[in-house]
Amino acid sequence: MFFKIVINNDTLTNSKSKKQDPKNDPNTLPKEPVHITKDIVDENDHMIGKCIADMFCKDVTIIETIWVEPRYRMMGLGAELLEKVEKESRENGCSAIHLDTFDEETKEFFLHAGYEVYGVLEDCPEGHSRYYIKKEF
């Protein structure tokens, strides 16, 4: 099977000046988040996976969503998407990636990728846990 990751960023306009600007100067930090969008498409250009994330203040990336169609899971495609987002985040000065999930399978996916749970909100909603997950570079 043939798959490709398509980069759909409307982003990185702020990355060119990152080396010249002091990282903590509030006058040089982007006012809006920098969006990262990556799609996985099959040989017919049908989307079978996606990752949407935002970089804030050139320092942290928040993953909003990452998914792969169930029949394409366990093929390394989600890990490849995640690696691309991590690489782009590091290249643009981010020191960490954060996300949260209610899903146990998602939590395990990120733990396997070297992330750690740094907080758990129990019974929210009742009978469920919300996991706060991070990876620092």
Number of C-alpha atoms within 10 A of each C-alpha: 4 7 15 13 17 15 14 12 12 10 14 14 9 14 15 10 11 14 10 9 12 12 15 11 8 10 10 16 19 15 10 10 18 20 17 24 19 20 22 23 17 15 10 8 12 11 17 18 21 22 21 19 22 21 25 17 20 23 17 20 29 20 19 14 13 18 17 20 13 9 8 12 14 10 10 11 21 21 17 13 23 19 13 16 22 19 11 16 24 18 11 19 19 20 16 17 23 19 19 19 16 16 12 12 10 15 21 13 13 18 15 11 13 10 18 18 17 11 12 15 12 12 10 11 10 7 7 13 16 18 21 17 19 21 19 13 10
